[in-house]
Amino acid sequence: MKKRNFDHSKLPSRHVRVGSEKAPHRSYYYAMGLDEDDIDKPFIGVATCWNESAPCNISLMRQSKSVKEGVSKEGGTPREFTTITVTDGIAMGHQGMKSSLVSREIISDSIEVSMRGHCYDALVGVAGCDKSLPGMMMAMLRLNVPSVFIYGGSILPGSYKGKDVTVVDVFEAVGEFSAGKISEEDLYELECVACPSAGSCGGQFTANTMACVSEAIGLALPYSAGPPAPDESRDKYAFDSGKAVMDLLENNIRPRDIVTRESFINAAVVVAATGGSTNGALHLPAMANEIGIDFDLFDVADIFKSTPYIADLKPGGNYVAKDMHEAGGVPMLLRTLLDEGFINGDCLTVTGKSIAENISEVTFDGTQKVIYPANKPITKTGGVVGLKGNFAPDGAIVKVAGMDNLKFTGPARCFDCEEDAFIAVENKNYNDGDVIVIRYEGPKGGPGMREMLSTTAALYGQGKGDKVALVTDGRFSGGTRGFCIGHVGPEAADGGPIALIKDGDTISIDADSGTIEVDLTKEELSKRKKQWVKPKTDYNSGTLWKYSLQVGPARYGAVTHPGAKEETHCYADI
C-alpha cells in the first residue's frame, strides 16, 4: 500500500471521526470491529443494489467485496450499504411497473441520505438492473465526492433450438402463443432456458445501454461494462474500481470535473451508435439535471440525428453484450467513433486520463462482426430518433434500429391504460394499419411512466410489428422493437394532445423527418382541450402519490427536484 496524502480537515468524514467530541461517533465504529488505524483513514461508501429480486442483482455482493478489497489495499476504509431495485422484467405488464421509474429516484435519494448521514468521503457504486444504473450515477453527480461506477454485468445468452435467446424472446413468444404459432410446451421450454445465469438482460436494452454510457461519460473504468456477471474478470474490475476511487480522492477529482456537456454528447452518441434503449433519452437529461446542465430530449435527439448506427446488437440486431465485449467492448466502439470525429476524446475519465488516452493503444479490429466501422455503418443515422409535431409538442422518441419502414400513417385506436391495450392485442381486437394509443401512462398520469414491453412484444410475436404502430406517453423497454413511439409530451395527465385524440383520428409518423402529427386543426384541438376532464387515479397516497406531485416532464428526464441550478451547497464541501 502506497503512502497517500489526504487533507483530513476537508474530508466529510471528519464530522464523525476527528476530535475528542467525536468519541461517541467513533465508539460505533469500534463496535463494528474497526480499529484506530481504520478510523484514521478516509471512509469510502460502497453502495450496492444487491438483492434477491432478480438475476440482475444476485452477483453484486460478490463484486462489492472485491471493491472493498481494492479500497482497503489503497488506504481507505470501505463502508458497504445497499439500496433497492425494481426489476422491469418482473414488474412488466402489470401495476408493478408503476414502481420502476420511481425506483430510480429512490435509489439516488437513498444513496444521498446514506452518504450525507454518515459523512462518507467517496463513493463506489455497484449496480445491475435498469434504473439502478442511472440512479447510482445521478447520486454520484449530486454528491460530487470522488466516485467510480461499476456495472454488475450482463446475463449469459440462453440457447433454444440452436439459437441464442434473451428474455425478450420469451415476451415475444407470448404473442406467438396467443396467435397460435407455437404450443404451450414450446413456450414452457423457452422460458426455462432463456435466462441461464446471473446478470442483467443480455441485449442492448436499458441496463447494457446505461453500462455503455458509464464508460462513455467517464464514470467507469475502460472495459468494465462488458464482461458478463459470471465472468471472474468482473471481480478484477471491481477491485480496480476500489483502487481508482482512492486515486480520485487523493487528487480531488470529482464527478463534476469529469462529466461535462461534452461528456453527455459522447454518451448520447454511444446510445445511438449501439441502437440503445430509448430510456437513454430519459436518463441522460436526469443525470444532467444533477449538475445543472441543460440537456433535454431534443438535445439528445439532435445528436441521434447525426450519429451512425454501428453496433449490431439485439433487439434490432444479432448479438448480445457478451459478444460486444469479446469484440473489444466499449473501447473498440469509442475507437472508431473517435477516429471518425463523432466523440470528443479530450473528456476526462475516472482513470485520471482522457478518453483518447484510455484508448490510445486500441486498434480497430475489422475482423470482428459486432461493431461496424463508423465510416461504414449499419445505417447512417442513429438507432434512436426524436420526434416532434402537433401530437407531441414536447417531443417523443422511437427506436429505429433494425426497422426497414420509417413512416406510418393510420387511424388512432385509443386506450386509457396499458392493461386495456394488452387485452385488445391478446384478443387481436385491432386492425392492420391502426395506431394504438396508450395514454395516462406518463410520469404523472401513470403515475410512474410504465414500460410497454408486454404489449409491444405480443404485437411482434403475432407478426404485427410492422403492421401497426404504438404511441404512448409512457415508456418502452430497451427490448422493444417495431414502430413504437414513447415519451410523448406533454403527457395526457397534463392535457397534452395525446389526451385529446379520439378513435379514428389520423396520426402520421415520419422517423426520417422526425415528425409526429395528428390530422386536427389548432382550433379543433383547442375545442377538445376545453371539454377535457382529467381522469381520477387510484394512487392518492403513498410513494406513487408523492411521486406524481413532484415529477416533471419526460422531456427533462422526469426528475423530482430542481437539481444543481438551485443548489446552494455541495455535499462534498460540507
C-alpha positions in Angstrom: 0.0 0.0 0.0 1.5 3.3 -1.1 1.6 6.3 1.2 -1.2 8.6 0.4 -1.8 12.2 1.4 -5.3 13.4 2.4 -6.3 16.7 3.8 -8.5 15.3 6.6 -9.6 18.8 7.5 -11.6 18.9 4.3 -13.0 15.4 4.2 -16.7 15.0 5.1 -15.8 12.1 7.4 -14.0 14.5 9.8 -17.5 15.1 11.2 -17.7 11.6 12.5 -14.2 10.5 13.3 -11.8 13.5 14.1 -11.6 15.2 17.5 -12.4 14.4 21.1 -16.0 15.5 20.7 -16.4 12.6 18.1 -15.7 9.9 20.7 -19.3 8.8 20.8 -19.3 8.5 17.0 -16.1 6.5 17.0 -17.5 4.1 19.6 -19.9 2.9 17.0 -17.1 2.0 14.6 -15.2 0.1 17.3 -18.5 -1.8 17.8 -18.3 -2.9 14.2 -14.7 -4.3 14.5 -12.8 -1.3 13.2 -9.6 -0.3 15.0 -7.9 3.1 15.4 -6.0 2.8 12.1 -9.2 2.1 10.2 -10.9 5.1 11.8 -7.9 7.3 10.8 -8.5 6.6 7.1 -11.0 8.1 4.7 -14.4 6.5 4.8 -15.5 5.2 1.4 -19.1 4.4 0.7 -19.6 1.2 -1.3 -23.2 1.3 -2.5 -24.7 -1.8 -4.0 -28.0 -2.8 -5.3 -27.7 -6.5 -4.2 -30.9 -8.3 -3.6 -32.7 -11.5 -4.5 -35.4 -9.7 -6.6 -33.8 -10.7 -9.9 -30.8 -12.2 -11.6 -29.5 -8.7 -12.4 -28.5 -8.2 -8.8 -27.5 -11.5 -7.2 -23.8 -11.2 -8.1 -23.4 -7.7 -6.7 -22.5 -8.8 -3.2 -19.5 -10.7 -4.6 -18.4 -7.8 -6.6 -18.8 -5.2 -3.8 -16.5 -7.5 -1.7 -13.8 -7.0 -4.4 -14.4 -3.2 -4.4 -13.9 -3.2 -0.6 -10.6 -5.1 -1.0 -9.4 -2.6 -3.5 -10.3 0.4 -1.3 -8.6 -1.2 1.7 -5.4 -2.0 -0.2 -5.1 1.6 -1.2 -5.6 3.2 2.2 -9.3 3.7 2.6 -11.9 2.2 5.0 -14.8 0.8 3.0 -18.4 1.1 4.4 -20.8 -1.0 2.4 -24.6 -0.3 2.2 -27.4 -1.4 0.0 -30.3 0.2 -1.8 -33.4 -1.1 -3.6 -34.1 -2.1 -7.2 -37.3 -2.8 -9.1 -36.7 -5.2 -11.9 -38.5 -4.3 -15.0 -38.8 -7.8 -16.4 -40.7 -9.0 -13.4 -42.6 -5.7 -12.9 -43.6 -5.7 -16.6 -47.2 -5.8 -17.8 -49.0 -5.1 -14.5 -49.3 -2.4 -11.8 -45.9 -3.2 -10.5 -44.3 -1.4 -13.5 -45.6 1.9 -12.0 -42.8 1.4 -9.4 -40.0 1.1 -11.9 -39.0 4.7 -12.8 -39.9 5.8 -9.3 -37.2 3.4 -8.1 -34.5 5.4 -9.9 -35.3 8.4 -7.7 -35.5 6.3 -4.6 -32.1 4.8 -5.4 -30.4 8.1 -5.9 -32.2 9.7 -2.9 -31.3 6.8 -0.6 -27.6 6.9 -1.6 -27.6 10.6 -1.0 -29.1 10.3 2.5 -26.9 7.4 3.5 -23.7 9.3 2.3 -24.8 12.5 4.0 -25.9 10.8 7.2 -22.6 9.0 7.7 -20.3 11.6 6.1 -18.5 9.3 3.6 -15.7 10.8 1.6 -16.0 9.0 -1.7 -18.3 6.5 -3.4 -18.1 3.4 -5.5 -21.5 2.3 -6.8 -22.3 -1.3 -8.0 -25.5 -1.6 -10.0 -27.2 -4.3 -12.1 -30.8 -3.5 -13.0 -32.1 -0.9 -15.5 -33.0 2.0 -13.2 -30.2 1.3 -10.7 -27.5 2.4 -13.2 -28.8 5.9 -13.8 -29.9 6.2 -10.2 -26.4 5.4 -9.0 -24.8 7.8 -11.4 -27.3 10.5 -10.5 -26.3 10.2 -6.8 -22.6 10.5 -7.8 -23.2 13.7 -9.7 -25.4 15.1 -7.0 -23.0 14.4 -4.1 -19.9 15.3 -6.1 -17.5 13.3 -4.0 -14.9 11.3 -5.9 -16.8 8.4 -7.4 -16.5 5.3 -9.6 -19.3 3.3 -11.1 -19.1 -0.4 -11.8 -21.7 -2.4 -13.6 -22.6 -5.9 -12.3 -22.6 -7.4 -15.8 -25.0 -8.9 -18.2 -26.6 -12.3 -18.2 -25.3 -15.1 -20.4 -27.4 -15.8 -23.5 -29.8 -18.7 -23.4 -29.9 -21.3 -26.1 -33.1 -22.5 -27.7 -33.2 -24.7 -30.8 -29.6 -23.8 -31.7 -30.1 -20.0 -31.3 -29.1 -17.5 -28.7 -32.1 -16.1 -26.9 -33.0 -13.5 -24.3 -35.9 -12.7 -22.1 -37.3 -10.6 -24.9 -37.8 -13.8 -27.0 -40.0 -15.1 -24.1 -42.1 -11.9 -24.1 -42.5 -12.2 -27.9 -43.3 -15.9 -27.6 -46.3 -14.9 -25.5 -47.6 -13.1 -28.6 -46.8 -16.1 -30.8 -48.7 -18.4 -28.4 -51.7 -16.1 -28.5 -51.6 -16.2 -32.3 -51.4 -20.0 -32.3 -47.9 -20.0 -33.8 -46.4 -22.1 -31.0 -47.6 -24.5 -28.4 -47.7 -24.1 -24.7 -45.0 -26.7 -24.5 -42.8 -24.6 -26.8 -43.4 -21.6 -24.6 -42.5 -23.5 -21.5 -39.3 -24.9 -23.0 -38.2 -21.4 -24.0 -38.9 -19.8 -20.6 -36.8 -22.5 -18.8 -33.7 -21.7 -20.9 -33.8 -18.0 -21.8 -32.1 -16.7 -18.6 -29.3 -19.2 -17.7 -27.2 -17.1 -15.2 -26.9 -14.1 -13.0 -26.8 -10.7 -14.7 -28.9 -8.1 -16.5 -30.8 -8.7 -19.7 -28.2 -9.5 -22.4 -29.3 -7.4 -25.4 -28.8 -3.7 -25.8 -31.7 -3.0 -23.6 -31.6 -0.3 -20.8 -29.1 -1.9 -18.5 -26.4 -2.5 -21.1 -27.2 0.8 -22.7 -26.5 2.7 -19.5 -23.5 0.5 -18.8 -22.0 1.7 -22.1 -22.9 5.2 -21.0 -21.0 4.8 -17.8 -17.8 4.3 -19.7 -18.6 6.8 -22.4 -19.4 9.5 -19.9 -16.2 8.8 -17.9 -17.6 7.4 -14.6 -16.4 3.8 -15.1 -13.1 2.1 -15.9 -12.5 1.1 -19.5 -13.9 -2.3 -20.4 -15.8 -2.6 -17.1 -19.2 -2.5 -18.9 -18.5 -5.6 -20.9 -17.9 -8.9 -19.1 -21.0 -11.0 -18.2 -21.9 -11.2 -14.5 -20.5 -14.8 -14.0 -17.1 -13.8 -15.6 -14.4 -13.7 -12.9 -12.8 -10.7 -14.6 -15.7 -8.7 -13.1 -14.1 -9.1 -9.7 -10.8 -7.6 -11.0 -12.7 -4.6 -12.4 -14.4 -4.2 -9.1 -11.1 -4.4 -7.2 -9.6 -1.9 -9.6 -12.6 0.4 -9.1 -11.9 0.4 -5.4 -8.3 1.4 -6.1 -9.3 4.0 -8.6 -11.6 5.8 -6.2 -8.7 6.3 -3.8 -6.6 7.9 -6.6 -9.5 10.2 -7.3 -9.8 11.1 -3.7 -6.1 11.8 -3.3 -6.2 14.0 -6.4 -9.6 15.6 -5.5 -11.0 14.6 -8.9 -14.8 14.8 -8.6 -17.7 13.7 -10.9 -18.4 17.2 -12.0 -14.8 17.6 -13.1 -15.3 14.5 -15.3 -18.9 14.9 -16.5 -19.4 17.9 -18.7 -21.8 18.8 -21.6 -19.2 17.3 -23.9 -19.4 14.1 -21.9 -23.2 14.0 -22.3 -22.8 14.4 -26.0 -20.4 11.4 -26.0 -22.9 9.4 -24.0 -25.7 10.2 -26.4 -23.6 9.3 -29.3 -22.9 5.9 -27.8 -26.6 5.3 -27.1 -27.4 6.0 -30.7 -24.4 4.1 -32.2 -25.3 0.9 -30.3 -29.1 1.1 -31.1 -29.6 1.5 -27.4 -32.7 1.9 -25.3 -35.0 4.9 -25.8 -34.7 5.2 -22.0 -31.3 6.8 -22.6 -33.1 9.9 -23.7 -34.8 9.9 -20.3 -31.8 9.1 -18.1 -29.3 11.4 -19.7 -31.4 14.6 -19.1 -32.0 13.4 -15.5 -28.2 13.0 -14.9 -27.6 16.4 -16.5 -30.1 18.0 -14.1 -27.9 16.8 -11.2 -25.1 19.1 -12.3 -27.2 22.0 -13.7 -26.5 21.3 -17.4 -29.3 22.0 -19.9 -29.6 18.7 -21.8 -33.2 17.7 -22.7 -34.8 15.2 -25.0 -34.4 17.5 -28.0 -30.6 17.8 -27.3 -30.4 14.1 -27.2 -32.5 13.7 -30.4 -30.3 16.2 -32.3 -27.2 14.1 -31.5 -29.0 10.9 -32.6 -29.7 12.5 -36.0 -26.1 12.8 -36.9 -24.8 9.5 -35.3 -24.2 6.3 -37.3 -25.7 3.1 -36.0 -22.7 0.7 -35.8 -23.3 -2.0 -33.2 -25.3 -5.0 -34.4 -26.9 -5.7 -31.1 -30.3 -7.2 -30.1 -33.2 -6.4 -30.2 -32.7 -4.8 -33.6 -29.6 -6.7 -34.4 -28.0 -10.1 -34.0 -25.6 -10.0 -31.0 -25.7 -9.6 -27.2 -23.5 -7.8 -24.7 -21.2 -10.7 -24.2 -20.4 -10.7 -28.0 -19.7 -7.0 -27.9 -17.3 -7.5 -25.0 -15.5 -10.2 -26.9 -15.3 -8.0 -29.9 -13.5 -5.3 -28.0 -16.2 -3.7 -25.8 -16.9 0.0 -25.4 -13.2 1.0 -26.1 -13.4 -0.6 -29.5 -16.7 1.3 -30.2 -15.1 4.5 -28.9 -12.1 3.9 -31.1 -14.0 4.0 -34.4 -16.3 6.9 -33.2 -13.2 8.9 -32.2 -11.4 8.2 -35.5 -14.3 9.5 -37.4 -14.9 12.6 -35.3 -18.1 11.6 -33.6 -16.9 11.9 -30.0 -14.7 14.3 -28.0 -11.6 12.4 -26.9 -10.4 15.2 -24.5 -13.1 14.4 -21.9 -11.7 13.3 -18.6 -12.4 9.9 -17.0 -12.1 8.1 -13.7 -8.7 6.9 -14.7 -7.4 10.4 -14.4 -6.8 10.3 -18.2 -8.9 11.4 -21.2 -10.9 9.1 -23.3 -8.3 9.4 -26.1 -5.5 8.5 -23.7 -7.5 5.5 -22.4 -7.9 4.0 -25.9 -4.6 5.2 -27.3 -3.4 1.6 -27.7 -6.7 0.3 -29.1 -6.7 -0.6 -32.8 -10.0 -1.2 -34.5 -10.4 -4.9 -35.3 -12.0 -5.2 -38.7 -12.4 -9.0 -38.4 -15.0 -8.9 -35.6 -18.6 -8.7 -36.7 -20.4 -6.9 -33.9 -19.1 -3.4 -34.2 -19.0 -1.8 -37.7 -16.5 1.0 -38.6 -18.2 4.4 -38.1 -17.4 5.2 -41.7 -19.2 2.0 -42.9 -22.2 1.9 -40.5 -25.2 -0.4 -40.5 -27.2 2.8 -41.1 -26.0 6.4 -41.4 -28.3 7.7 -38.7 -28.6 6.5 -35.1 -30.6 3.7 -33.9 -32.9 6.0 -31.9 -34.8 9.0 -33.3 -36.5 12.0 -31.7 -39.9 13.2 -33.0 -41.9 16.4 -32.7 -45.2 17.8 -34.0 -48.6 18.8 -33.0 -49.2 15.4 -31.5 -46.1 15.8 -29.3 -45.0 19.5 -29.0 -42.6 18.5 -26.2 -41.2 15.6 -28.2 -41.3 11.8 -28.4 -38.8 9.1 -29.1 -38.6 5.9 -31.3 -36.0 3.2 -31.6 -35.5 2.5 -35.4 -32.6 0.1 -35.2 -33.4 -2.9 -37.3 -36.5 -1.2 -38.9 -37.0 -1.0 -42.7 -40.0 1.3 -42.9 -39.7 4.6 -41.0 -43.1 6.1 -42.0 -46.5 5.2 -40.8 -50.0 6.7 -41.1 -53.2 5.3 -39.7 -56.3 5.8 -37.6 -56.0 6.1 -33.8 -57.2 3.3 -31.6 -57.2 4.8 -28.1 -56.7 3.2 -24.7 -56.5 4.9 -21.3 -54.2 2.3 -19.7 -51.8 -0.4 -20.8 -54.0 -3.3 -19.4 -56.8 -2.5 -21.8 -54.5 -2.2 -24.7 -52.8 -5.6 -23.9 -56.2 -7.3 -23.7 -57.2 -5.9 -27.1 -53.8 -7.1 -28.5 -54.0 -10.5 -26.9 -57.5 -11.0 -28.4 -56.4 -9.5 -31.7 -59.0 -6.8 -31.4 -57.3 -4.3 -33.7 -56.7 -3.9 -37.4 -53.6 -3.7 -39.5 -52.8 -0.1 -40.1 -54.0 1.1 -36.6 -52.0 3.5 -34.5 -52.6 2.1 -31.0 -52.5 5.0 -28.5 -51.9 4.2 -24.8 -52.2 7.3 -22.6 -52.3 8.3 -19.0 -49.2 6.3 -18.5 -46.8 9.3 -18.3 -44.7 10.2 -15.2 -47.6 12.0 -13.5 -50.5 10.2 -15.0 -49.4 6.6 -14.5 -48.1 7.5 -12.1 -44.6 6.2 -12.9 -44.3 6.1 -16.7 -44.7 2.3 -17.3 -42.8 0.4 -19.9 -44.9 -1.4 -22.5 -42.8 -4.4 -23.4 -45.6 -6.9 -22.7 -47.8 -5.2 -25.3 -45.2 -4.4 -27.9 -43.7 -7.9 -27.7 -47.1 -9.5 -28.0 -47.7 -7.5 -31.2 -44.3 -8.5 -32.6 -44.9 -12.1 -31.7 -48.2 -12.0 -33.6 -46.3 -10.9 -36.6 -47.7 -7.4 -36.5 -44.6 -5.5 -35.6 -44.6 -3.7 -38.9 -48.4 -3.7 -39.4 -49.4 -1.4 -36.6 -47.8 1.5 -34.7 -48.0 2.1 -31.0 -47.8 5.5 -29.4 -47.7 6.3 -25.7 -46.8 8.9 -23.1 -45.3 6.0 -21.2 -42.0 4.3 -21.9 -40.7 1.3 -23.8 -38.3 -1.3 -22.7 -34.9 -1.3 -24.3 -36.0 -4.7 -25.6 -39.0 -3.2 -27.6 -38.8 -3.4 -31.3 -41.3 -2.4 -34.0 -42.9 1.0 -34.7 -43.2 2.1 -31.1 -43.2 5.8 -30.0 -42.8 6.7 -26.4 -42.2 9.7 -24.1 -44.9 11.7 -25.8 -45.1 15.1 -24.2 -47.0 16.9 -22.8 -48.4 13.8 -21.3 -52.1 13.1 -21.1 -52.4 13.9 -17.4 -51.2 17.4 -18.3 -53.8 17.7 -21.0 -51.4 17.2 -23.8 -52.7 16.5 -27.4 -52.4 12.7 -26.7 -55.3 13.2 -24.2 -57.5 14.8 -26.8 -57.2 12.2 -29.5 -60.3 10.1 -30.4 -60.6 6.8 -32.2 -60.3 7.3 -35.9 -58.2 10.4 -35.8 -55.4 10.1 -38.4 -51.9 10.0 -36.9 -48.8 10.3 -39.2 -45.3 9.4 -38.1 -42.2 10.1 -40.1 -39.0 8.9 -38.4 -37.0 10.2 -41.4 -38.0 13.8 -40.9 -38.6 13.4 -37.2 -42.3 14.3 -37.1 -45.4 13.0 -35.4 -48.7 14.8 -36.4 -52.4 14.3 -35.9 -54.7 15.5 -38.6 -56.5 18.1 -36.5 -56.5 21.8 -36.6 -55.3 24.1 -33.8 -58.9 25.1 -33.4 -60.2 21.6 -33.0 -57.5 20.7 -30.5 -58.3 23.8 -28.5 -62.0 23.0 -28.5 -61.3 19.5 -27.3 -59.0 20.8 -24.6 -61.8 22.9 -23.2 -64.0 19.9 -23.0 -61.3 17.6 -21.5 -61.7 16.4 -17.9 -58.6 14.9 -16.2 -59.4 11.3 -15.1 -59.2 10.3 -11.5 -56.4 8.0 -10.2 -56.4 5.3 -7.6 -53.0 6.5 -6.4 -53.9 9.1 -3.8 -51.5 8.2 -1.0 -48.1 6.6 -0.5 -45.0 6.8 -2.6 -46.6 6.9 -6.0 -48.8 9.8 -4.9 -45.8 11.7 -3.7 -44.0 11.0 -7.0 -47.0 12.2 -9.1 -46.9 15.6 -7.3 -43.1 16.0 -7.6 -42.2 14.6 -11.0 -41.5 16.8 -14.0 -41.9 16.2 -17.8 -40.2 13.3 -19.6 -38.6 15.9 -21.9 -36.3 16.9 -19.0 -35.8 13.4 -17.6 -38.8 13.1 -15.3 -36.9 14.4 -12.3 -38.3 15.2 -8.9 -36.0 18.0 -7.7 -34.6 21.2 -9.3 -31.0 19.9 -9.4 -27.8 21.8 -9.2 -29.2 25.0 -10.6 -30.9 25.6 -7.2 -28.0 24.2 -5.2 -26.5 26.5 -2.5 -24.0 24.0 -1.1 -22.2 20.9 -2.4 -22.2 17.8 -0.1 -18.5 17.2 -1.0 -17.6 20.5 0.7 -19.5 20.2 3.9 
